[in-house]
Amino acid sequence: MKPTFDNIIASSEKMYGVLRQVTQIAPTDSTVLITGESGTGKELIANALHHNSPRKQGPFIKVNCAAMTRELVESELFGHEKGAFTGALALRAGKFEAADGGTLFLDEIGDMSVETQAKVLRVLQERELERVGGNQTLKVDVRVLAATNRNLHQMVQEGKFREDLYYRVHVIPVSLPPLRERPEDIPLLASFFLKRFSHAMGKAVLELSPEALRHLMLYDWPGNVRELANVMERAVVLSTTPQVSSDLLLLRRRPATHAAESHCPLEPMREARDKFERAYLVQVLSAARGNVSRASALAKKDRAEFYRLLHKYALDPLVFKNA
């Protein structure tokens, strides 16, 4: 049984591996470190971990550690007493207190100052804290999920991240693959975003031309899923026909070199062909909402041949029923 979660669109084996991990660790109270390039969906994984845990009825609080100064992030995390600093006109509870009984998601934890790291470590170890400017010790019951696009192990070696905190947050690592390493997901994601933005803008649901899909599959996606969403939104805005042509994609870099278009040995060419074929099957299954008869007709193949291909690429039509 392949795992599925709301708002997580995937058909690649790499992402199914991640989702199987989420299924296994969500019911626990263990601290999780989610790593991956910017735009790969780390917050979506954190959401899935919380909403499939025993804490799902409790709060899910998010803090972007990269968006604030050290003083501000400490006030956000631990709260402050009235008069603790200029502008502290009233007592304020912090995010750890707000997340009591639930989950706290520390996004971009690698951007947290070393001084703040020491205070976070204490909360993880002792389950207690003091507000900024206060001396009252407060107990908290919080599960911590952390995420970063940086190499924390290397930062430990460079003295930029506390080794003891690293081991506290690195209890269970979850690594998200970049989009370029899971091209099978591109057609499904592109279709999802086309539908979302088409509905939002009051347009008929658009579809990709074969050439547009080819361009998407050959692109290296430095901005990952977030960039794909932006490209699809722009295409919907600019499109004047029901089909999105490749010239509307306006990809900001040249497509990555594809094995099938270079003078590579036969094996890489076969691998590239198989990836493209699987991605095409994902696209037609998505368009047909998992209806095999309709999907095989769209692919211009008889049902027996279509089922053979589904078996070859381990594709389950039921996954696409609500795509």
Secondary structure, DSSP 8 states (H G I E B T S, - for coil): -----TT----SHHHHHHHHHHHHHTTS---EEEE--TTS-HHHHHHHHHHTSTTTTS-EEEEEGGGS-HHHHHHHHH-B-TTSSTT--S-B--HHHHTTTSEEEEETGGGS-HHHHHHHHHHHHHSEE--BT----EE---EEEEEESS-HHHHHHTTSS-HHHHHHH-SEEEE---GGG-GGGHHHHHHHHHHHHHHHTT----EE-HHHHHHHHH---TTHHHHHHHHHHHHHHH--SSEE-GGGT--SS-----GGGTT--HHHHHHHHHHHHHHHHHHHHHHTTT-HHHHHHHTT--HHHHHHHHHHTT--GGGGTT-
